[in-house]
């Protein structure tokens, strides 16, 4: 039942080969253990096992996966135990909102769902909300920043680690408009999550709508140091308690989108920090995009101000690559990055992943981030509903002194659509878009005008194979169980097998056979009758056999093998005689499910 239980809650599209293998392996393990278990005095209920498996698989196909879900019960389970001491991992990923990313293989077509995700109150301009941070990329999969060893977030008496991660004082003294602080309110809509969405450097966080941040009286908020909010050294934040529809409030920056603050950062003289050089993708870029190779692999590594050449790379993406959700599935053995460089079309996951990986490849300290763009609003209170359509992925680079800063390579047209909240997922090539970008170095090559969007072969829609795999596995398991049960039925009616099984225990064999006869004739006997009276009532009394059965059942006397053979032949013949008065189906029902119980050793 434990193995079958998840089928009621896992939808078909969430099934994967690894989960299916574990499930089938578990069922076969149970079947194998039961099949060879010979200690139990009673048979396992094979019909019940088969029936439950078949019904569970059928129900999981016909009944929606959300039918049995209960928010309150789910919250109670998730918060069971000492919540503040438990460290939750970030549970946000773009695969929840129509994209395919976040500890899963990136790439493939995506679909906008336009579902309300959260209600955000803050400044009127559009800004980033960071959800989940990813540092490592391998085999087309981004791996999220681990929350192991996460530290409690403090609103007052800030620790050295927290200050070093979020660079509070250094950002304030930078004078950059991107680091102006605002009170923000974030309320989940129709969902709960552990991820704490922040923009850049959260200074205070409080759970619930009743939190009132007083800018002039921050020390009085020490009560909010409840250890529910935790961060790691990458700045990833989560809550050990589920964030429900009362949401949370925070004091944070609201970094503008569309690289609008990048020119200010460039003019202030900040540059990127260095990491380990890899040069694993250099040849791939040289073959598929020579101009991008020149910018990333020739100019950027030797430049005095690398941030200028990062901006040149962003401009190159803006002018030569196209945004679309309707992209082809990339074969599992191929590189998604190589496919994007060759076809030059994709969505934010492609743009953000490619820029991040190429910067990391030449030693720039960069990372990939998934979250949301909070659209601009004209509401006087700064309130707006953020939908799944403005979910987004981008790159962050580690700048000297001030820390992580967003740089966004995604198509400028799409960035404008994100700012307005009017996202369709498909852009026209000839849209006239005015984009404010910071200056690039004089030696930057001329950027080509946008060309026609390349024709990309689109795959035919394919149905999920998971339901068919489940069906095949179920049929295989059902066949296996029927075969095992058939073998057991044959053994039950094999004189040689029973004599070997009950060797030196012939008395137990006779008792076993007598009880089977009583089960077959249960509707014609009276429990108060003696053995002889029962056999007479059934017209089965024999002067030679009746005394043997009476002696064995009524006393502890032993029986010989010859006597056991005689009783076996008698019971077999008597059973057939009784079955002559019953239907064909009744006979086989008794043989398969009544008299064929497990045999005690």
C-alpha positions as CSV (number, residue, x, y, z in Angstrom):
1,X,0.0,0.0,0.0
2,X,2.9,2.4,0.7
3,X,4.3,1.7,-2.7
4,X,0.9,2.2,-4.4
5,X,-0.1,5.3,-2.4
6,X,1.8,7.9,-4.4
7,X,-0.1,6.9,-7.6
8,X,-3.1,8.8,-6.2
9,X,-1.1,12.0,-5.9
10,X,1.4,12.0,-8.7
11,X,0.1,13.2,-12.0
12,X,1.2,11.4,-15.2
13,X,3.4,14.3,-16.4
14,X,5.4,14.2,-13.2
15,X,6.2,10.5,-13.5
16,X,9.8,9.8,-14.7
17,X,11.7,6.7,-15.5
18,X,13.6,6.7,-12.2
19,X,10.4,6.9,-10.1
20,X,8.8,4.3,-12.2
21,X,11.7,1.9,-11.9
22,X,11.8,2.3,-8.1
23,X,8.0,1.7,-7.9
24,X,8.1,-1.5,-10.1
25,X,11.2,-2.7,-8.3
26,X,9.5,-2.3,-5.0
27,X,6.4,-4.2,-6.1
28,X,8.5,-7.1,-7.5
29,X,10.5,-7.1,-4.2
30,X,7.3,-7.5,-2.3
31,X,6.1,-10.2,-4.6
32,X,9.4,-12.0,-4.4
33,X,9.5,-11.9,-0.6
34,X,5.9,-13.1,-0.3
35,X,6.4,-15.8,-3.0
36,X,9.3,-17.4,-1.1
37,X,8.1,-16.8,2.4
38,X,7.2,-20.2,4.0
39,X,7.0,-19.4,7.7
40,X,3.7,-17.6,7.9
41,X,0.8,-19.8,8.9
42,X,-1.6,-18.2,6.5
43,X,-1.3,-17.3,2.9
44,X,-0.9,-13.7,1.8
45,X,-4.0,-12.5,0.1
46,X,-2.8,-12.6,-3.5
47,X,-6.2,-11.6,-5.0
48,X,-6.2,-8.6,-2.7
49,X,-2.7,-7.6,-3.7
50,X,-3.5,-7.9,-7.4
51,X,-6.9,-6.1,-7.0
52,X,-5.3,-3.2,-5.1
53,X,-2.5,-2.7,-7.6
54,X,-4.9,-2.8,-10.6
55,X,-7.5,-0.5,-8.9
56,X,-4.8,1.9,-7.8
57,X,-3.3,2.2,-11.2
58,X,-6.7,2.6,-12.8
59,X,-7.8,5.2,-10.2
60,X,-4.6,7.2,-10.7
61,X,-5.3,7.4,-14.4
62,X,-9.0,8.4,-14.1
63,X,-8.9,10.6,-11.0
64,X,-7.1,13.9,-11.1
65,X,-3.9,14.0,-9.0
66,X,-5.4,17.0,-7.0
67,X,-8.5,15.2,-5.9
68,X,-7.2,14.0,-2.6
69,X,-5.0,17.0,-1.8
70,X,-5.9,19.1,1.3
71,X,-4.0,22.3,1.9
72,X,-4.4,22.2,5.7
73,X,-3.3,18.6,6.0
74,X,-0.4,19.2,3.7
75,X,0.7,22.2,5.8
76,X,0.4,20.2,9.0
77,X,2.7,17.5,7.6
78,X,5.2,19.9,6.3
79,X,5.4,21.8,9.6
80,X,5.3,18.7,11.8
81,X,8.1,18.8,14.3
82,X,10.4,21.7,15.3
83,X,9.9,24.0,12.3
84,X,12.4,26.7,13.2
85,X,15.2,24.2,13.4
86,X,14.4,22.6,10.1
87,X,16.1,24.0,7.0
88,X,13.9,23.9,3.9
89,X,15.4,23.9,0.4
90,X,14.2,26.4,-2.2
91,X,11.1,24.9,-3.7
92,X,10.7,27.3,-6.6
93,X,11.7,26.5,-10.1
94,X,10.5,27.5,-13.6
95,X,9.3,24.0,-14.3
96,X,6.4,24.9,-11.9
97,X,5.2,27.7,-14.2
98,X,5.4,26.2,-17.7
99,X,9.2,26.1,-18.2
100,X,11.6,23.2,-17.9
101,X,14.5,24.1,-15.5
102,X,15.7,23.9,-12.0
103,X,17.4,20.6,-11.1
104,X,15.8,19.1,-14.3
105,X,17.1,19.1,-17.8
106,X,16.7,22.5,-19.4
107,X,15.3,23.0,-22.9
108,X,12.3,22.1,-25.0
109,X,9.1,24.0,-25.7
110,X,7.5,26.0,-22.9
111,X,3.9,27.1,-22.4
112,X,2.6,30.3,-20.7
113,X,-0.2,29.5,-18.1
114,X,-0.9,33.0,-16.9
115,X,-1.8,31.8,-13.4
116,X,-1.8,34.3,-10.5
117,X,1.3,33.4,-8.4
118,X,1.6,36.2,-5.8
119,X,0.5,39.7,-5.0
120,X,3.4,42.1,-4.6
121,X,3.4,45.6,-3.2
122,X,6.4,47.8,-3.7
123,X,7.8,50.6,-5.8
124,X,6.0,51.4,-9.1
125,X,8.8,50.5,-11.4
126,X,9.5,46.9,-12.6
127,X,12.1,45.0,-10.6
128,X,13.6,41.6,-10.2
129,X,12.5,39.1,-7.5
130,X,15.2,36.4,-7.1
131,X,13.7,33.0,-6.3
132,X,16.3,30.2,-6.6
133,X,20.1,30.4,-7.2
134,X,22.0,27.9,-9.3
135,X,25.8,27.6,-9.3
136,X,26.6,24.4,-11.1
137,X,25.7,23.1,-14.6
138,X,26.3,19.6,-15.8
139,X,24.7,17.5,-18.6
140,X,22.1,20.2,-19.4
141,X,21.0,20.4,-15.8
142,X,21.4,23.4,-13.4
143,X,21.9,22.4,-9.7
144,X,20.5,24.8,-7.1
145,X,22.5,26.3,-4.3
146,X,22.4,23.9,-1.3
147,X,20.8,25.1,2.0
148,X,22.8,22.7,4.0
149,X,24.4,24.6,6.9
150,X,22.0,27.6,6.3
151,X,22.2,30.3,8.9
152,X,19.3,32.1,10.7
153,X,18.5,35.5,9.2
154,X,18.6,38.3,11.7
155,X,16.8,41.7,11.5
156,X,18.9,43.3,14.2
157,X,22.3,42.4,15.6
158,X,23.3,41.3,12.1
159,X,26.1,38.8,12.0
160,X,29.3,39.1,10.1
161,X,28.3,36.4,7.7
162,X,25.0,38.0,6.9
163,X,26.5,41.4,6.3
164,X,29.2,39.8,4.1
165,X,26.6,38.0,2.0
166,X,24.3,41.0,1.4
167,X,26.9,43.8,1.6
168,X,24.5,46.2,3.4
169,X,26.8,49.1,4.2
170,X,28.8,48.9,1.0
171,X,25.6,49.0,-1.2
172,X,24.2,51.9,0.8
173,X,27.4,53.9,0.4
174,X,27.7,53.1,-3.3
175,X,25.0,55.7,-4.0
176,X,23.6,53.6,-6.8
177,X,19.9,54.1,-7.4
178,X,19.5,50.3,-7.8
179,X,20.1,50.0,-4.1
180,X,17.5,52.3,-2.8
181,X,15.5,50.5,-0.2
182,X,11.7,49.9,-0.1
183,X,9.2,48.1,2.0
184,X,7.9,45.1,0.0
185,X,5.0,42.8,0.6
186,X,4.7,39.4,-1.0
187,X,1.5,37.2,-0.6
188,X,1.2,33.8,-2.3
189,X,-2.0,33.3,-4.3
190,X,-3.6,29.8,-4.5
191,X,-0.4,28.2,-3.3
192,X,2.2,27.9,-0.6
193,X,6.0,27.8,-0.7
194,X,9.2,27.8,1.3
195,X,11.2,30.0,-1.0
196,X,11.7,33.6,0.2
197,X,11.7,35.9,-2.9
198,X,14.0,38.8,-2.5
199,X,15.3,41.5,-4.9
200,X,18.9,41.9,-3.8
201,X,19.8,42.5,-0.2
202,X,16.9,41.9,2.3
203,X,17.5,43.9,5.5
204,X,14.4,42.8,7.5
205,X,11.8,40.1,7.0
206,X,8.6,39.4,8.9
207,X,6.0,36.7,8.4
208,X,2.4,37.8,8.1
209,X,0.3,40.8,7.1
210,X,0.4,42.3,10.5
211,X,4.1,43.2,10.3
212,X,4.6,46.9,10.4
213,X,8.1,48.2,9.5
214,X,8.8,51.5,11.0
215,X,11.8,53.0,9.3
216,X,12.5,55.2,12.3
217,X,12.3,52.5,14.9
218,X,14.0,49.4,13.5
219,X,15.6,48.2,16.8
220,X,12.1,47.5,18.2
221,X,11.7,44.8,15.6
222,X,14.0,42.4,17.4
223,X,11.0,40.2,18.1
224,X,11.1,39.2,14.4
225,X,14.3,37.2,14.9
226,X,12.3,34.0,15.1
227,X,14.8,31.8,13.1
228,X,12.1,30.9,10.6
229,X,14.0,32.7,7.8
230,X,17.4,31.2,6.8
231,X,20.0,32.1,4.2
232,X,23.1,30.4,2.8
233,X,26.4,32.0,1.8
234,X,25.1,32.5,-1.8
235,X,22.3,34.6,-0.5
236,X,19.6,32.0,-1.2
237,X,16.7,32.4,1.3
238,X,14.0,30.0,2.5
239,X,11.5,29.8,5.3
240,X,11.3,26.7,7.6
241,X,7.6,27.5,7.9
242,X,5.4,27.4,4.8
243,X,4.6,30.8,3.5
244,X,0.8,30.9,3.2
245,X,-1.8,33.4,2.1
246,X,-0.8,35.9,4.8
247,X,2.6,36.2,3.1
248,X,5.6,38.1,4.4
249,X,7.0,41.6,4.4
250,X,10.6,42.7,3.9
251,X,12.8,45.8,3.6
252,X,14.9,45.3,0.4
253,X,16.2,46.9,-2.7
254,X,14.1,46.7,-5.9
255,X,16.7,46.3,-8.6
256,X,15.3,47.6,-11.9
257,X,15.0,45.3,-14.9
258,X,16.2,45.6,-18.5
259,X,19.8,46.4,-17.4
260,X,18.7,49.9,-16.7
261,X,21.2,50.3,-13.8
262,X,24.1,48.7,-15.6
263,X,25.3,52.0,-17.1
264,X,25.3,53.5,-13.6
265,X,27.4,50.6,-12.3
266,X,29.8,50.9,-15.2
267,X,30.3,54.7,-14.7
268,X,30.9,54.0,-11.0
269,X,33.9,51.9,-11.9
270,X,32.8,48.5,-10.5
271,X,34.2,45.4,-12.2
272,X,33.5,41.7,-12.0
273,X,35.3,39.3,-9.7
274,X,37.3,36.4,-11.1
275,X,36.8,32.7,-10.6
276,X,38.4,29.6,-12.1
277,X,38.9,29.5,-15.9
278,X,37.6,26.4,-17.7
279,X,37.5,27.0,-21.5
280,X,35.3,24.0,-22.1
281,X,32.9,25.7,-24.5
282,X,35.4,27.8,-26.5
283,X,35.5,25.6,-29.6
284,X,31.7,25.2,-29.5
285,X,31.2,29.0,-29.5
286,X,33.9,29.5,-32.2
287,X,32.2,27.2,-34.6
288,X,28.6,28.4,-34.0
289,X,29.1,32.2,-33.3
290,X,32.5,33.6,-34.2
291,X,31.6,37.1,-33.2
292,X,30.4,36.0,-29.7
293,X,33.6,34.0,-29.4
294,X,35.6,37.1,-30.1
295,X,33.8,39.1,-27.4
296,X,33.8,36.4,-24.7
297,X,37.0,34.5,-25.4
298,X,39.4,37.1,-26.9
299,X,38.4,40.5,-25.7
300,X,36.8,40.0,-22.3
301,X,39.6,38.0,-20.6
302,X,42.3,40.6,-21.3
303,X,40.1,43.7,-20.9
304,X,40.8,46.2,-18.1
305,X,37.1,46.5,-17.4
306,X,35.4,43.2,-18.1
307,X,31.9,44.5,-17.3
308,X,32.1,46.6,-20.6
309,X,32.6,43.4,-22.6
310,X,29.8,41.7,-20.7
311,X,27.6,44.5,-21.9
312,X,28.9,43.9,-25.4
313,X,27.9,40.3,-25.2
314,X,24.5,41.2,-24.0
315,X,24.1,43.6,-27.0
316,X,25.2,40.8,-29.2
317,X,22.4,38.5,-27.8
318,X,19.9,41.3,-28.1
319,X,20.6,41.9,-31.8
320,X,21.3,38.4,-33.1
321,X,19.2,36.0,-31.1
322,X,15.4,35.7,-31.0
323,X,12.9,35.0,-28.3
324,X,10.3,32.2,-28.6
325,X,8.8,29.6,-26.4
326,X,8.0,27.3,-29.3
327,X,11.4,25.7,-29.7
328,X,12.3,22.2,-30.7
329,X,13.1,19.4,-28.2
330,X,16.8,18.9,-28.1
331,X,17.9,15.3,-28.2
332,X,18.9,14.1,-24.8
333,X,22.5,13.3,-25.9
334,X,23.0,16.8,-27.3
335,X,24.0,20.0,-25.6
336,X,21.2,22.6,-25.2
337,X,23.9,25.4,-25.2
338,X,25.2,24.2,-28.5
339,X,21.7,24.0,-30.0
340,X,21.0,27.6,-28.8
341,X,24.2,28.9,-30.3
342,X,23.5,27.2,-33.6
343,X,19.8,28.1,-33.9
344,X,19.9,31.4,-32.1
345,X,16.3,31.1,-30.8
346,X,15.0,30.3,-27.3
347,X,13.6,31.8,-24.2
348,X,15.0,33.2,-21.0
349,X,16.3,29.9,-19.7
350,X,18.4,29.6,-22.9
351,X,19.7,33.2,-22.8
352,X,20.4,33.2,-19.0
353,X,22.0,29.7,-19.1
354,X,24.3,30.5,-22.1
355,X,25.5,33.8,-20.8
356,X,26.2,32.4,-17.3
357,X,28.0,29.3,-18.6
358,X,30.2,31.3,-21.1
359,X,31.1,33.8,-18.4
360,X,32.0,31.1,-16.0
361,X,34.0,29.4,-18.7
362,X,36.4,32.4,-19.0
363,X,36.7,32.8,-15.2
364,X,34.0,35.4,-14.5
365,X,32.3,34.8,-11.2
366,X,28.7,34.4,-12.5
367,X,25.6,32.4,-11.6
368,X,22.2,31.5,-13.0
369,X,19.0,32.7,-11.2
370,X,15.3,31.9,-11.6
371,X,12.6,34.1,-10.2
372,X,10.1,36.7,-11.4
373,X,10.0,40.1,-13.0
374,X,7.5,42.2,-11.0
375,X,5.8,44.4,-13.7
376,X,5.5,48.1,-13.4
377,X,2.2,49.5,-11.9
378,X,0.3,52.7,-11.8
379,X,-1.5,51.7,-8.6
380,X,-1.0,54.4,-6.0
381,X,-0.2,51.7,-3.4
382,X,2.2,49.9,-5.6
383,X,0.2,46.7,-5.6
384,X,0.0,44.3,-8.5
385,X,-0.6,40.6,-9.2
386,X,2.4,38.7,-10.5
387,X,1.4,35.8,-12.8
388,X,3.4,32.9,-14.0
389,X,3.8,34.7,-17.4
390,X,6.5,37.0,-15.9
391,X,8.5,34.1,-14.4
392,X,12.1,34.7,-15.7
393,X,15.7,33.5,-15.6
394,X,18.8,35.7,-15.8
395,X,22.5,35.9,-15.0
396,X,24.1,37.6,-12.0
397,X,27.8,38.6,-11.8
398,X,29.7,39.2,-8.7
399,X,30.9,42.8,-8.6
400,X,33.8,44.2,-6.6
401,X,32.6,45.6,-3.3
402,X,28.8,45.4,-3.9
403,X,28.3,41.7,-4.7
404,X,25.9,40.0,-7.0
405,X,24.2,42.2,-9.7
406,X,21.8,41.1,-12.5
407,X,22.8,41.2,-16.1
408,X,20.1,40.1,-18.6
409,X,20.9,38.7,-22.0
410,X,17.3,37.9,-22.9
411,X,15.8,39.6,-25.9
412,X,15.2,43.3,-25.3
413,X,11.6,43.0,-26.7
414,X,10.8,40.3,-24.2
415,X,12.3,42.4,-21.3
416,X,10.0,45.2,-22.2
417,X,7.0,42.8,-22.3
418,X,8.0,41.6,-18.9
419,X,8.1,45.1,-17.6
420,X,4.5,45.7,-18.7
421,X,3.3,42.3,-17.7
422,X,1.9,41.8,-21.2
423,X,3.8,38.6,-22.2
424,X,2.8,36.5,-25.1
425,X,6.0,34.4,-25.5
426,X,6.5,35.1,-29.2
427,X,8.0,38.2,-30.7
428,X,8.0,39.7,-34.2
429,X,11.4,40.2,-35.8
430,X,10.6,43.7,-37.1
431,X,9.2,45.2,-33.9
432,X,10.8,48.6,-33.4
433,X,12.0,48.7,-29.8
434,X,13.9,51.5,-28.1
435,X,16.2,50.1,-25.4
436,X,18.4,52.2,-23.2
437,X,21.8,50.5,-22.9
438,X,25.0,51.7,-21.4
439,X,27.9,52.6,-23.6
440,X,30.2,49.8,-24.8
441,X,34.0,50.1,-25.5
442,X,35.1,51.8,-28.7
443,X,36.8,48.7,-29.9
444,X,33.6,46.7,-29.8
445,X,32.7,45.4,-33.3
446,X,29.8,46.7,-35.2
447,X,26.7,44.8,-34.3
448,X,24.7,43.4,-37.2
449,X,21.1,44.4,-37.6
450,X,18.6,41.8,-36.6
451,X,18.0,39.3,-39.3
452,X,15.2,37.0,-40.1
453,X,14.4,34.5,-37.4
454,X,15.9,31.1,-38.4
455,X,13.5,28.4,-39.4
456,X,13.7,25.8,-36.6
457,X,12.1,22.4,-37.2
458,X,9.4,22.0,-34.7
459,X,8.7,18.5,-33.4
460,X,5.3,16.9,-33.6
461,X,3.6,16.9,-30.2
462,X,4.3,13.6,-28.5
463,X,2.3,12.0,-25.7
464,X,3.9,11.1,-22.5
465,X,5.1,7.5,-22.4
466,X,4.8,7.3,-18.6
467,X,1.2,5.9,-18.6
468,X,2.1,3.3,-21.1
469,X,5.2,2.2,-19.1
470,X,3.0,2.0,-16.0
471,X,0.5,-0.1,-17.9
472,X,3.1,-2.4,-19.2
473,X,4.7,-2.8,-15.8
474,X,1.3,-3.5,-14.3
475,X,0.5,-6.2,-16.8
476,X,4.0,-7.8,-16.3
477,X,3.5,-7.8,-12.6
478,X,0.0,-9.2,-12.9
479,X,1.3,-12.0,-15.1
480,X,4.1,-12.7,-12.7
481,X,1.6,-13.0,-9.7
482,X,-0.8,-15.2,-11.7
483,X,2.1,-17.5,-12.6
484,X,3.3,-17.8,-9.0
485,X,-0.2,-18.5,-7.8
486,X,-0.8,-21.1,-10.5
487,X,2.4,-22.9,-9.3
488,X,1.1,-22.8,-5.7
489,X,-2.2,-24.3,-6.8
490,X,-0.4,-27.1,-8.6
491,X,1.7,-27.8,-5.6
492,X,-1.3,-27.9,-3.3
493,X,-2.7,-30.7,-5.4
494,X,0.6,-32.6,-5.8
495,X,0.9,-35.6,-3.5
496,X,4.7,-35.7,-3.9
497,X,5.1,-32.0,-3.0
498,X,2.8,-32.3,0.1
499,X,4.6,-35.4,1.4
500,X,8.0,-33.7,1.0
501,X,6.7,-30.6,2.6
502,X,5.2,-32.5,5.6
503,X,8.0,-35.0,5.8
504,X,8.0,-36.6,9.3
505,X,4.8,-34.5,10.0
506,X,2.2,-36.7,8.4
507,X,-0.3,-35.9,11.2
508,X,-0.1,-32.2,10.3
509,X,-0.8,-33.1,6.6
510,X,-3.9,-35.1,7.5
511,X,-5.2,-32.2,9.6
512,X,-4.5,-29.8,6.8
513,X,-6.4,-32.0,4.2
514,X,-9.3,-32.5,6.5
515,X,-9.8,-28.7,7.0
516,X,-9.7,-28.2,3.3
517,X,-12.6,-30.7,2.9
518,X,-14.6,-28.9,5.5
519,X,-14.1,-25.6,3.6
520,X,-15.3,-27.1,0.4
521,X,-18.4,-28.6,2.0
522,X,-19.1,-25.8,4.5
523,X,-22.7,-25.4,3.2
524,X,-23.6,-29.0,3.8
525,X,-22.1,-29.7,7.2
526,X,-22.9,-28.8,10.8
527,X,-20.1,-27.6,13.0
528,X,-21.5,-29.6,15.9
529,X,-21.2,-32.9,14.0
530,X,-18.4,-35.3,14.7
531,X,-16.0,-36.4,12.0
532,X,-17.9,-39.6,11.4
533,X,-21.3,-37.8,11.3
534,X,-19.8,-35.3,8.9
535,X,-18.6,-37.9,6.5
536,X,-21.9,-39.8,6.7
537,X,-23.8,-36.6,6.0
538,X,-21.6,-36.1,2.9
539,X,-22.0,-39.8,2.0
540,X,-18.2,-40.2,2.1
541,X,-17.8,-42.5,5.1
542,X,-15.2,-45.2,4.7
543,X,-14.4,-47.8,7.4
544,X,-10.7,-47.6,6.6
545,X,-10.2,-43.8,6.3
546,X,-12.6,-42.4,9.0
547,X,-10.7,-44.0,11.9
548,X,-7.4,-42.6,10.7
549,X,-8.8,-39.0,10.5
550,X,-10.5,-39.4,13.9
551,X,-7.4,-40.7,15.6
552,X,-5.2,-37.8,14.2
553,X,-7.7,-35.0,14.8
554,X,-9.0,-36.0,18.2
555,X,-5.6,-37.1,19.7
556,X,-1.9,-36.4,19.4
557,X,-1.1,-39.8,17.9
558,X,1.2,-39.8,14.9
559,X,0.3,-41.1,11.4
560,X,2.4,-43.0,8.9
561,X,3.3,-42.0,5.4
562,X,1.1,-44.8,4.1
563,X,-1.9,-43.4,6.1
564,X,-1.2,-39.9,4.8
565,X,-1.2,-41.2,1.2
566,X,-4.5,-42.9,1.7
567,X,-6.1,-39.8,3.3
568,X,-4.7,-37.6,0.4
569,X,-6.3,-39.9,-2.2
570,X,-9.6,-39.9,-0.2
571,X,-9.7,-36.1,0.1
572,X,-8.9,-35.6,-3.6
573,X,-11.7,-38.0,-4.6
574,X,-14.1,-36.6,-2.1
575,X,-13.4,-33.0,-3.3
576,X,-14.1,-34.0,-6.9
577,X,-17.4,-35.7,-5.8
578,X,-18.5,-32.6,-3.9
579,X,-17.5,-30.3,-6.8
580,X,-19.7,-32.3,-9.2
581,X,-22.7,-30.7,-7.4
582,X,-21.2,-27.2,-7.8
583,X,-20.6,-25.0,-10.9
584,X,-17.4,-24.9,-12.9
585,X,-16.6,-21.4,-11.6
586,X,-17.2,-22.3,-8.0
587,X,-14.9,-25.3,-8.3
588,X,-12.0,-23.2,-9.6
589,X,-12.8,-20.4,-7.1
590,X,-12.3,-22.8,-4.2
591,X,-9.2,-24.4,-5.8
592,X,-7.6,-21.0,-6.4
593,X,-8.7,-18.9,-3.5
594,X,-10.1,-21.0,-0.7
595,X,-8.3,-24.3,-0.3
596,X,-5.0,-23.0,-1.7
597,X,-3.8,-21.2,1.5
598,X,-0.2,-21.0,2.6
599,X,1.2,-24.1,4.1
600,X,2.8,-24.0,7.5
601,X,6.2,-25.6,7.6
